[in-house]
């Protein structure tokens, strides 16, 4: 599978990359250049992003040809500036993107870069022939920003002269004599290429390591549904046979509702009723995984990764223990998480209160979200 569609921490890399730009101020439209064979994978990765995301265009045989195809599509929108980014760099931070955008008010182009710190050797046949002076060498990253008309002209000129050997857009800009500044890059803004890169990124993502730190936020959710006539209850997406059922407008899955509210709480985006009003007949009898999936998309669109979810079910009946593992598995499937990050606990209220009187089931949920 092409690396931009591979999963990283439960999301396609491209979805993470799009999330870097989806909420960035000053960006009006986002266009992805794809391979013609990848339409389905693209649709899956892009489905959470509406609004600024344009229909994808099909690229060419080289990176340069693909970028040119994208620029030609954007021409109709007459943008002032364009940022060109590798889909396989999902960790570009808002500050990094901001530095590129800001620098464009003074230069034709702006490129994030880091000074080379390793000693560089020229090697022939496995032997060192020379040590290269690194004092003026930088390694550059993306997004690379340009005045739109200038970079499109450079690409048009290269295409007209059959020059297809440019490995980034800054090299086309140099070739055309444009003024391109370097702004501070970030070590965390890696391009995922090898399996090792993916393994590293996965570890970093989960541990919040250097370069991928970000802010941690907590969310909590609480929900209650009454028990009434029925023959099963839905808890955590699992149908549990029972001599009574939970009452509610949807499938009354009180566990998934509390989890959904916890996620919405972590991003300050209202509650389940804000997005799925019980007055709306279309949510009648709805399967509640829909609500949880929607909340996960909202978290992802803000650049968040769920670290863990902890659930407490409070009831006298049914017994939760025998269904705990099935619930953990199902919830982790819905959220795209490792089941080790989902906990389901159960408690009675010692016969006290409405749960003690077996009138209903209450659920508490807590979630931790890390933002890039
Ligand atoms: Mg509810």
Boltz pocket constraint, residues with backbone or C-beta under 6 A from the ligand:
constraints:
  - pocket:
      binder: B
      contacts: [[A, 223], [A, 224], [A, 225], [A, 248], [A, 252], [A, 253], [A, 254], [A, 257]]
      max_distance: 6.0
